[in-house]
């Protein structure tokens, strides 16, 4: 693997991680699958873990990021709210800005790294 900079932004709300790269990936999986079970399968997580992460995210924001409906014959559904889509977009913008801000120092830092032996 080539040398790379991979910052991991986390939005803390009290002692909870309200949002981070894993939760953004979960939001993507929910939007893609339309269900918590489908998102869990796509991310190779348990349904209960996904449910817990969604509850944490929803509790950390003024409005829920994910709305769910119970199962039954049509099975349960999960959708991102407008707030969920907005928060996800803002997180991605912050992530891109972080990389851009770090770029000059990163370029200087790479001059101190040993040559990559795997390329």
C-alpha positions, -999 to +999 in steps of 0.1 A: +000+000+000+014+034-009+021+060+017-011+079+024-027+104+049-061+092+062-075+115+089-106+102+107-128+130+118-152+123+146-180+146+158-183+142+196-215+150+214-207+147+251-191+113+255-208+099+223-193+098+188-222+114+170-206+110+136-175+096+121-164+077+090-181+044+101-214+061+108-213+079+075-207+046+058-237+033+077-258+062+065-247+053+029-256+016+034-290+025+049-298+048+020-287+021-005-305-008+011-335+009+025-334-013+056-313-017+088-309-054+081-297-047+046-272-021+059-260-046+085-254-072+059-236-048+035-213-037+063-209-072+078-223-060+112-250-074+134-284-060+131-283-050+168-250-031+163-265-012+134-297-004+155-275+008+184-255+031+161-286+045+145-301+052+180-269+069+190-268+091+159-305+100+163-301+109+199-271+132+192-289+154+167-319+177+172-337+158+145-333+121+136-309+112+108-327+079+101-364+071+102-374+035+107-407+017+103-414-016+119-414-049+100-443-072+094-454-086+060-436-058+041-405-060+065-391-029+081-378+001+063-352+027+070-346+060+053-324+090+057-342+121+067-334+155+051-313+162+082-295+129+077-286+138+041-275+173+051-254+161+081-237+135+058-229+161+032-215+185+058-193+157+072-180+149+038-173+187+032-154+188+065-134+157+056-124+172+023-114+205+039-093+186+065-074+168+038-069+201+019-057+219+050-033+191+058-018+188+023+011+213+027+023+198+060+017+163+046+039+170+016+067+182+039+063+153+063+066+127+035+101+140+028+110+125+062+096+091+056+117+062+047+113+049+011+084+026+006+098-009+002+065-024-011+063-004-044 
